[in-house]
Amino acid sequence: MTDRVTRLRELQPLDRLSSLRIKLGVLVAASVTVATLFAAVGVSLGIQARYVVTVAVVASLVVTQILAHGMIAPLRAMADAASSLAHGDYSRRVRATSRDEVGRLAVLFNQMAADLEAADRARRELIANVSHELRTPISALRAVLENVVDGVTEPDGAVVKAALAQTERLGLLVEELLDLSRLEAGAVPLDVSEFAVEPFLAEVVRQAQTAGRPVRYRLDVRPPQLLARADEGRLHQVVANLVDNAAKHSPVDGLVQVSAVRTAGGQLRIEVADEGPGIPEPERSRVFERFTRGSTGQSEPGGGTGLGLAIARWAVQLHGGTIEVMPSARGALIRLELPQEQPQSVPHSE
């Protein structure tokens, strides 16, 4: 009730009108009407003309000021908010009560300010996350090298292997950051070709098996002669990441199933399922965000960079497709779908 009273108080006389031109017309008509009434009353009372004209003009200006104040108030508020935006304060918003073009502009301004605030927050989080991710392998590598220099450990094969592992992790993070940056900037063209799906997925599974994880793999492609039209390299990157994540979170002797079918709508559907703890429903929409590992991935020693699924999402979007976590009775099930016809150029998506 209090909010409603406050809103009614802030409501300006002409806010209910839906056009700025109608408001200007009403403003002119009101000022002319007031001036005419005061002039008519003054003449009927026998007041001298110069006083009548002066009072009529003043009254007309007062009415104009009252009505015009509500028309330009959102513009003044937007000017102040824009000044705050220019100085890095993205929290300012404009209260829009009118229904005309200025009111719609205020709504769009608030949306722009919210988008800028979200982008700035994402930028800050990205810097913090990158700093944290870089600090871990750099600190480990520095510790190894300091121990070697100080003579605490001998530069034997195990020490060199540990240093190499941290260097590879650091290189992977930098490579994925550059890859994600190129994808977001739309600087990655698609090299679309037609290829057989079964041998393509069989190669992905074969490479996953070389990682030596204690899980089983099952490949199911229907029909066996199923063809795909996509960027084979980018799609390989996506599916390999999904299969690696599935194997990583599966229990010992768990099953990782990779399947592909052609949907009734003509789309290529690829699904990767595991028998792990699954992805909680609140996290399903966030697993494709940058540096989001989820509750299971965070606990894994030496986990990934948290960029793999973000890159997968961008790569699928480049193909005009979708990727999402589907409900599953056991484990996690991630589904990606690609249209038959691929875009000729890289779209810019948010």
C-alpha positions as a Markdown table, in Angstrom:
| # | Residue | x | y | z |
|---|---|---|---|---|
| 1 | Met | 0.0 | 0.0 | 0.0 |
| 2 | Thr | 2.9 | 2.4 | 0.9 |
| 3 | Asp | 4.6 | 1.7 | -2.5 |
| 4 | Arg | 1.3 | 2.4 | -4.3 |
| 5 | Val | 0.9 | 5.7 | -2.5 |
| 6 | Thr | 4.5 | 6.7 | -3.2 |
| 7 | Arg | 4.0 | 5.8 | -6.9 |
| 8 | Leu | 0.8 | 7.9 | -7.1 |
| 9 | Arg | 2.6 | 10.9 | -5.6 |
| 10 | Glu | 5.4 | 10.5 | -8.2 |
| 11 | Leu | 2.9 | 10.2 | -11.0 |
| 12 | Gln | 2.9 | 13.3 | -13.1 |
| 13 | Pro | -0.2 | 14.9 | -14.6 |
| 14 | Leu | 0.4 | 13.8 | -18.2 |
| 15 | Asp | 1.9 | 10.4 | -17.4 |
| 16 | Arg | -1.2 | 8.6 | -18.6 |
| 17 | Leu | -0.8 | 9.9 | -22.1 |
| 18 | Ser | 1.0 | 7.5 | -24.4 |
| 19 | Ser | 2.5 | 10.0 | -26.9 |
| 20 | Leu | 5.0 | 12.8 | -26.5 |
| 21 | Arg | 3.3 | 14.7 | -29.3 |
| 22 | Ile | -0.1 | 14.5 | -27.5 |
| 23 | Lys | 1.5 | 15.8 | -24.3 |
| 24 | Leu | 3.0 | 18.8 | -26.2 |
| 25 | Gly | -0.4 | 19.5 | -27.7 |
| 26 | Val | -2.0 | 19.3 | -24.2 |
| 27 | Leu | 0.7 | 21.6 | -22.8 |
| 28 | Val | 0.1 | 24.2 | -25.5 |
| 29 | Ala | -3.7 | 24.0 | -25.2 |
| 30 | Ala | -3.5 | 24.3 | -21.4 |
| 31 | Ser | -1.3 | 27.3 | -21.5 |
| 32 | Val | -3.4 | 29.1 | -24.1 |
| 33 | Thr | -6.6 | 28.2 | -22.2 |
| 34 | Val | -5.3 | 29.6 | -19.0 |
| 35 | Ala | -4.1 | 32.8 | -20.6 |
| 36 | Thr | -7.4 | 33.2 | -22.4 |
| 37 | Leu | -9.4 | 32.7 | -19.2 |
| 38 | Phe | -7.3 | 35.2 | -17.2 |
| 39 | Ala | -7.6 | 37.7 | -20.0 |
| 40 | Ala | -11.4 | 37.3 | -20.2 |
| 41 | Val | -11.8 | 37.6 | -16.5 |
| 42 | Gly | -9.6 | 40.7 | -16.4 |
| 43 | Val | -11.5 | 42.4 | -19.2 |
| 44 | Ser | -14.9 | 41.6 | -17.6 |
| 45 | Leu | -13.7 | 43.1 | -14.3 |
| 46 | Gly | -12.4 | 46.2 | -16.1 |
| 47 | Ile | -8.7 | 45.7 | -15.2 |
| 48 | Gln | -6.2 | 47.5 | -17.3 |
| 49 | Ala | -4.9 | 45.6 | -20.3 |
| 50 | Arg | -1.2 | 45.6 | -19.2 |
| 51 | Tyr | -2.1 | 44.0 | -15.9 |
| 52 | Val | -4.3 | 41.5 | -17.6 |
| 53 | Val | -1.6 | 40.5 | -20.0 |
| 54 | Thr | 1.0 | 40.2 | -17.3 |
| 55 | Val | -1.1 | 38.0 | -15.1 |
| 56 | Ala | -2.2 | 35.8 | -18.0 |
| 57 | Val | 1.4 | 35.3 | -19.1 |
| 58 | Val | 2.5 | 34.5 | -15.6 |
| 59 | Ala | -0.3 | 32.0 | -15.1 |
| 60 | Ser | 0.4 | 30.4 | -18.4 |
| 61 | Leu | 4.1 | 30.0 | -17.5 |
| 62 | Val | 3.1 | 28.4 | -14.2 |
| 63 | Val | 0.9 | 25.9 | -15.8 |
| 64 | Thr | 3.5 | 25.1 | -18.5 |
| 65 | Gln | 6.1 | 24.6 | -15.8 |
| 66 | Ile | 3.9 | 22.2 | -13.8 |
| 67 | Leu | 3.1 | 20.1 | -16.8 |
| 68 | Ala | 6.5 | 20.2 | -18.4 |
| 69 | His | 8.3 | 19.2 | -15.2 |
| 70 | Gly | 6.8 | 15.7 | -15.4 |
| 71 | Met | 7.7 | 15.4 | -19.1 |
| 72 | Ile | 11.4 | 16.2 | -18.6 |
| 73 | Ala | 12.0 | 14.6 | -15.2 |
| 74 | Pro | 12.9 | 11.2 | -16.6 |
| 75 | Leu | 15.4 | 12.9 | -19.0 |
| 76 | Arg | 17.1 | 14.7 | -16.1 |
| 77 | Ala | 17.2 | 11.5 | -14.2 |
| 78 | Met | 18.7 | 9.7 | -17.2 |
| 79 | Ala | 21.3 | 12.4 | -17.6 |
| 80 | Asp | 22.4 | 12.0 | -13.9 |
| 81 | Ala | 22.4 | 8.3 | -14.2 |
| 82 | Ala | 24.4 | 8.4 | -17.5 |
| 83 | Ser | 27.0 | 10.6 | -15.7 |
| 84 | Ser | 27.2 | 7.9 | -12.9 |
| 85 | Leu | 27.6 | 5.2 | -15.6 |
| 86 | Ala | 30.5 | 7.1 | -17.1 |
| 87 | His | 32.2 | 7.1 | -13.7 |
| 88 | Gly | 31.8 | 3.4 | -13.2 |
| 89 | Asp | 28.6 | 3.4 | -11.0 |
| 90 | Tyr | 26.2 | 0.9 | -12.7 |
| 91 | Ser | 23.7 | 0.8 | -9.9 |
| 92 | Arg | 21.7 | 3.9 | -10.8 |
| 93 | Arg | 18.2 | 3.3 | -12.2 |
| 94 | Val | 15.6 | 5.7 | -13.6 |
| 95 | Arg | 12.0 | 5.5 | -12.3 |
| 96 | Ala | 9.7 | 5.5 | -15.4 |
| 97 | Thr | 6.1 | 6.3 | -14.8 |
| 98 | Ser | 5.1 | 7.8 | -18.1 |
| 99 | Arg | 3.8 | 5.7 | -21.1 |
| 100 | Asp | 5.2 | 7.8 | -23.9 |
| 101 | Glu | 8.5 | 7.6 | -25.8 |
| 102 | Val | 10.4 | 9.1 | -22.9 |
| 103 | Gly | 9.0 | 6.4 | -20.5 |
| 104 | Arg | 10.0 | 3.6 | -23.0 |
| 105 | Leu | 13.4 | 5.2 | -23.3 |
| 106 | Ala | 13.8 | 5.1 | -19.5 |
| 107 | Val | 12.9 | 1.4 | -19.5 |
| 108 | Leu | 15.5 | 0.7 | -22.1 |
| 109 | Phe | 18.0 | 2.8 | -20.2 |
| 110 | Asn | 17.5 | 0.7 | -17.1 |
| 111 | Gln | 17.9 | -2.4 | -19.1 |
| 112 | Met | 21.2 | -1.1 | -20.5 |
| 113 | Ala | 22.4 | -0.1 | -17.1 |
| 114 | Ala | 21.5 | -3.6 | -15.8 |
| 115 | Asp | 23.4 | -5.2 | -18.7 |
| 116 | Leu | 26.4 | -3.0 | -18.0 |
| 117 | Glu | 26.3 | -3.9 | -14.4 |
| 118 | Ala | 26.2 | -7.6 | -15.2 |
| 119 | Ala | 29.0 | -7.3 | -17.7 |
| 120 | Asp | 31.2 | -5.4 | -15.2 |
| 121 | Arg | 30.4 | -8.0 | -12.5 |
| 122 | Ala | 31.3 | -10.8 | -14.9 |
| 123 | Arg | 34.6 | -8.9 | -15.8 |
| 124 | Arg | 35.5 | -8.6 | -12.2 |
| 125 | Glu | 34.7 | -12.3 | -11.5 |
| 126 | Leu | 36.7 | -13.3 | -14.6 |
| 127 | Ile | 39.8 | -11.4 | -13.4 |
| 128 | Ala | 39.5 | -12.9 | -9.9 |
| 129 | Asn | 39.0 | -16.4 | -11.2 |
| 130 | Val | 41.8 | -16.2 | -13.7 |
| 131 | Ser | 44.1 | -14.8 | -11.0 |
| 132 | His | 43.2 | -17.7 | -8.7 |
| 133 | Glu | 43.5 | -20.3 | -11.4 |
| 134 | Leu | 46.9 | -19.0 | -12.5 |
| 135 | Arg | 48.2 | -18.7 | -9.0 |
| 136 | Thr | 47.8 | -22.4 | -8.2 |
| 137 | Pro | 50.0 | -23.9 | -11.0 |
| 138 | Ile | 52.5 | -21.0 | -10.7 |
| 139 | Ser | 52.8 | -21.5 | -7.0 |
| 140 | Ala | 53.3 | -25.2 | -7.3 |
| 141 | Leu | 55.9 | -24.8 | -10.1 |
| 142 | Arg | 57.7 | -22.1 | -8.1 |
| 143 | Ala | 57.8 | -24.4 | -5.1 |
| 144 | Val | 59.3 | -27.3 | -7.1 |
| 145 | Leu | 62.0 | -25.0 | -8.7 |
| 146 | Glu | 62.9 | -23.4 | -5.4 |
| 147 | Asn | 63.4 | -26.8 | -3.8 |
| 148 | Val | 65.7 | -27.8 | -6.6 |
| 149 | Val | 67.6 | -24.5 | -6.4 |
| 150 | Asp | 68.0 | -24.7 | -2.6 |
| 151 | Gly | 69.1 | -28.3 | -2.8 |
| 152 | Val | 66.2 | -29.7 | -0.9 |
| 153 | Thr | 65.3 | -32.1 | -3.7 |
| 154 | Glu | 67.3 | -33.5 | -6.5 |
| 155 | Pro | 66.3 | -32.7 | -10.1 |
| 156 | Asp | 65.4 | -36.3 | -10.8 |
| 157 | Gly | 62.7 | -37.6 | -13.1 |
| 158 | Ala | 59.9 | -37.3 | -10.5 |
| 159 | Val | 60.6 | -33.6 | -9.9 |
| 160 | Val | 60.9 | -32.8 | -13.5 |
| 161 | Lys | 57.6 | -34.6 | -14.2 |
| 162 | Ala | 55.9 | -32.6 | -11.4 |
| 163 | Ala | 57.2 | -29.4 | -12.9 |
| 164 | Leu | 56.1 | -30.4 | -16.3 |
| 165 | Ala | 52.6 | -31.3 | -15.1 |
| 166 | Gln | 52.1 | -27.8 | -13.6 |
| 167 | Thr | 53.5 | -26.2 | -16.7 |
| 168 | Glu | 51.1 | -28.2 | -18.8 |
| 169 | Arg | 48.2 | -27.2 | -16.6 |
| 170 | Leu | 49.2 | -23.5 | -16.9 |
| 171 | Gly | 49.5 | -23.8 | -20.7 |
| 172 | Leu | 46.1 | -25.5 | -20.9 |
| 173 | Leu | 44.5 | -22.7 | -18.9 |
| 174 | Val | 46.1 | -20.0 | -21.1 |
| 175 | Glu | 45.1 | -21.9 | -24.3 |
| 176 | Glu | 41.5 | -22.3 | -23.1 |
| 177 | Leu | 41.3 | -18.6 | -22.1 |
| 178 | Leu | 42.5 | -17.6 | -25.6 |
| 179 | Asp | 40.1 | -20.0 | -27.2 |
| 180 | Leu | 37.2 | -18.8 | -25.2 |
| 181 | Ser | 38.1 | -15.2 | -26.0 |
| 182 | Arg | 38.2 | -15.9 | -29.7 |
| 183 | Leu | 34.9 | -17.7 | -29.6 |
| 184 | Glu | 33.2 | -14.8 | -27.7 |
| 185 | Ala | 34.6 | -12.3 | -30.1 |
| 186 | Gly | 33.3 | -14.2 | -33.1 |
| 187 | Ala | 36.8 | -14.6 | -34.5 |
| 188 | Val | 36.5 | -18.3 | -35.1 |
| 189 | Pro | 35.2 | -19.3 | -38.5 |
| 190 | Leu | 33.4 | -22.7 | -39.0 |
| 191 | Asp | 35.0 | -25.2 | -41.3 |
| 192 | Val | 31.8 | -27.1 | -42.1 |
| 193 | Ser | 32.1 | -30.5 | -43.7 |
| 194 | Glu | 30.1 | -33.8 | -43.9 |
| 195 | Phe | 31.5 | -36.8 | -42.1 |
| 196 | Ala | 30.3 | -40.1 | -40.6 |
| 197 | Val | 29.3 | -39.9 | -37.0 |
| 198 | Glu | 30.2 | -43.5 | -35.8 |
| 199 | Pro | 33.9 | -43.4 | -36.7 |
| 200 | Phe | 34.0 | -39.8 | -35.4 |
| 201 | Leu | 32.6 | -40.7 | -32.0 |
| 202 | Ala | 34.7 | -44.0 | -31.9 |
| 203 | Glu | 37.8 | -41.9 | -32.2 |
| 204 | Val | 36.7 | -39.6 | -29.3 |
| 205 | Val | 36.1 | -42.7 | -27.2 |
| 206 | Arg | 39.4 | -44.2 | -28.1 |
| 207 | Gln | 41.3 | -41.1 | -27.1 |
| 208 | Ala | 39.3 | -41.0 | -23.8 |
| 209 | Gln | 40.4 | -44.6 | -23.1 |
| 210 | Thr | 44.0 | -43.6 | -23.4 |
| 211 | Ala | 43.6 | -41.5 | -20.2 |
| 212 | Gly | 43.4 | -44.8 | -18.3 |
| 213 | Arg | 40.4 | -44.0 | -16.2 |
| 214 | Pro | 38.8 | -47.1 | -14.6 |
| 215 | Val | 35.5 | -46.8 | -16.5 |
| 216 | Arg | 33.7 | -48.6 | -19.3 |
| 217 | Tyr | 32.6 | -47.0 | -22.6 |
| 218 | Arg | 29.6 | -47.8 | -24.8 |
| 219 | Leu | 28.9 | -46.2 | -28.2 |
| 220 | Asp | 25.5 | -46.3 | -29.8 |
| 221 | Val | 24.9 | -44.6 | -33.2 |
| 222 | Arg | 21.6 | -45.1 | -34.9 |
| 223 | Pro | 21.6 | -45.7 | -37.8 |
| 224 | Pro | 25.2 | -46.8 | -38.1 |
| 225 | Gln | 25.6 | -44.8 | -41.4 |
| 226 | Leu | 24.4 | -41.5 | -39.7 |
| 227 | Leu | 26.1 | -38.5 | -41.2 |
| 228 | Ala | 26.8 | -35.1 | -39.6 |
| 229 | Arg | 27.4 | -31.7 | -41.2 |
| 230 | Ala | 29.5 | -29.6 | -38.9 |
| 231 | Asp | 32.9 | -28.3 | -38.0 |
| 232 | Glu | 34.6 | -31.7 | -37.2 |
| 233 | Gly | 37.4 | -30.1 | -35.2 |
| 234 | Arg | 35.1 | -28.0 | -33.0 |
| 235 | Leu | 32.6 | -30.8 | -32.5 |
| 236 | His | 35.4 | -33.1 | -31.5 |
| 237 | Gln | 36.5 | -30.6 | -28.9 |
| 238 | Val | 33.0 | -30.5 | -27.5 |
| 239 | Val | 32.3 | -34.2 | -27.4 |
| 240 | Ala | 35.8 | -35.0 | -26.1 |
| 241 | Asn | 35.3 | -32.6 | -23.2 |
| 242 | Leu | 31.9 | -34.1 | -22.4 |
| 243 | Val | 33.3 | -37.7 | -22.4 |
| 244 | Asp | 36.3 | -36.7 | -20.3 |
| 245 | Asn | 34.0 | -35.1 | -17.7 |
| 246 | Ala | 31.7 | -38.1 | -17.7 |
| 247 | Ala | 34.6 | -40.5 | -17.1 |
| 248 | Lys | 36.1 | -38.2 | -14.5 |
| 249 | His | 32.9 | -38.2 | -12.4 |
| 250 | Ser | 32.0 | -41.9 | -12.9 |
| 251 | Pro | 32.7 | -44.5 | -10.2 |
| 252 | Val | 35.1 | -47.3 | -10.7 |
| 253 | Asp | 33.8 | -49.6 | -13.4 |
| 254 | Gly | 31.1 | -47.1 | -14.1 |
| 255 | Leu | 29.6 | -46.8 | -17.6 |
| 256 | Val | 30.0 | -43.8 | -19.9 |
| 257 | Gln | 27.5 | -44.0 | -22.7 |
| 258 | Val | 27.9 | -42.0 | -25.9 |
| 259 | Ser | 24.9 | -42.1 | -28.3 |
| 260 | Ala | 23.9 | -40.3 | -31.5 |
| 261 | Val | 20.6 | -40.2 | -33.4 |
| 262 | Arg | 18.8 | -38.1 | -36.0 |
| 263 | Thr | 15.7 | -36.5 | -34.4 |
| 264 | Ala | 12.3 | -36.3 | -36.1 |
| 265 | Gly | 13.1 | -32.6 | -36.8 |
| 266 | Gly | 16.2 | -33.5 | -38.7 |
| 267 | Gln | 18.7 | -32.4 | -36.0 |
| 268 | Leu | 21.8 | -34.4 | -35.0 |
| 269 | Arg | 21.5 | -35.3 | -31.3 |
| 270 | Ile | 24.5 | -36.5 | -29.3 |
| 271 | Glu | 24.1 | -37.5 | -25.7 |
| 272 | Val | 26.8 | -38.3 | -23.1 |
| 273 | Ala | 25.7 | -40.1 | -20.0 |
| 274 | Asp | 27.6 | -41.3 | -16.9 |
| 275 | Glu | 26.8 | -43.1 | -13.7 |
| 276 | Gly | 28.3 | -40.6 | -11.3 |
| 277 | Pro | 26.6 | -38.4 | -8.7 |
| 278 | Gly | 24.9 | -36.3 | -11.3 |
| 279 | Ile | 24.4 | -32.6 | -11.4 |
| 280 | Pro | 21.9 | -31.1 | -8.9 |
| 281 | Glu | 19.0 | -29.3 | -10.6 |
| 282 | Pro | 19.9 | -25.8 | -9.3 |
| 283 | Glu | 23.4 | -26.2 | -10.9 |
| 284 | Arg | 22.3 | -27.5 | -14.3 |
| 285 | Ser | 21.9 | -24.0 | -15.8 |
| 286 | Arg | 25.2 | -22.8 | -14.4 |
| 287 | Val | 27.6 | -25.6 | -15.4 |
| 288 | Phe | 28.2 | -23.9 | -18.8 |
| 289 | Glu | 29.4 | -20.7 | -17.2 |
| 290 | Arg | 33.1 | -19.9 | -17.0 |
| 291 | Phe | 35.0 | -21.3 | -14.0 |
| 292 | Thr | 32.0 | -23.2 | -12.8 |
| 293 | Arg | 32.9 | -26.7 | -11.8 |
| 294 | Gly | 29.9 | -27.7 | -9.7 |
| 295 | Ser | 29.9 | -29.3 | -6.3 |
| 296 | Thr | 31.4 | -32.5 | -7.6 |
| 297 | Gly | 34.1 | -31.0 | -9.7 |
| 298 | Gln | 35.3 | -28.7 | -7.0 |
| 299 | Ser | 36.4 | -31.6 | -4.8 |
| 300 | Glu | 38.5 | -33.3 | -7.3 |
| 301 | Pro | 42.2 | -32.9 | -6.8 |
| 302 | Gly | 43.9 | -31.1 | -9.6 |
| 303 | Gly | 40.6 | -30.5 | -11.3 |
| 304 | Gly | 40.2 | -28.8 | -14.6 |
| 305 | Thr | 40.1 | -25.1 | -15.4 |
| 306 | Gly | 36.4 | -24.8 | -15.3 |
| 307 | Leu | 36.4 | -23.5 | -18.9 |
| 308 | Gly | 35.7 | -26.7 | -20.8 |
| 309 | Leu | 31.9 | -26.6 | -20.7 |
| 310 | Ala | 31.9 | -22.9 | -21.4 |
| 311 | Ile | 33.9 | -23.4 | -24.5 |
| 312 | Ala | 31.6 | -26.3 | -25.4 |
| 313 | Arg | 28.6 | -24.1 | -25.2 |
| 314 | Trp | 30.1 | -21.4 | -27.4 |
| 315 | Ala | 31.2 | -24.0 | -30.0 |
| 316 | Val | 27.7 | -25.5 | -30.1 |
| 317 | Gln | 26.2 | -22.0 | -30.4 |
| 318 | Leu | 28.5 | -21.3 | -33.3 |
| 319 | His | 26.8 | -24.2 | -35.1 |
| 320 | Gly | 23.4 | -22.8 | -34.3 |
| 321 | Gly | 22.7 | -25.7 | -31.9 |
| 322 | Thr | 21.9 | -26.2 | -28.2 |
| 323 | Ile | 23.5 | -27.9 | -25.3 |
| 324 | Glu | 21.9 | -28.6 | -22.0 |
| 325 | Val | 21.8 | -30.9 | -19.0 |
| 326 | Met | 18.9 | -33.2 | -19.2 |
| 327 | Pro | 17.0 | -34.9 | -16.2 |
| 328 | Ser | 18.4 | -38.4 | -15.5 |
| 329 | Ala | 17.5 | -41.1 | -13.1 |
| 330 | Arg | 21.2 | -41.8 | -12.5 |
| 331 | Gly | 24.3 | -39.8 | -13.1 |
| 332 | Ala | 24.5 | -36.8 | -15.5 |
| 333 | Leu | 23.1 | -36.7 | -19.0 |
| 334 | Ile | 24.2 | -33.9 | -21.4 |
| 335 | Arg | 22.5 | -33.5 | -24.7 |
| 336 | Leu | 23.6 | -31.4 | -27.7 |
| 337 | Glu | 21.6 | -30.9 | -30.9 |
| 338 | Leu | 22.9 | -29.4 | -34.1 |
| 339 | Pro | 20.7 | -28.4 | -37.1 |
| 340 | Gln | 21.2 | -29.9 | -40.5 |
| 341 | Glu | 22.2 | -26.6 | -42.1 |
| 342 | Gln | 25.1 | -24.8 | -40.4 |
| 343 | Pro | 25.5 | -21.0 | -40.4 |
| 344 | Gln | 27.8 | -19.6 | -43.0 |
| 345 | Ser | 29.3 | -17.0 | -40.6 |
| 346 | Val | 29.9 | -16.9 | -36.9 |
| 347 | Pro | 27.1 | -15.3 | -34.9 |
| 348 | His | 27.7 | -12.9 | -32.1 |
| 349 | Ser | 25.7 | -14.2 | -29.1 |
| 350 | Glu | 25.6 | -13.0 | -25.6 |
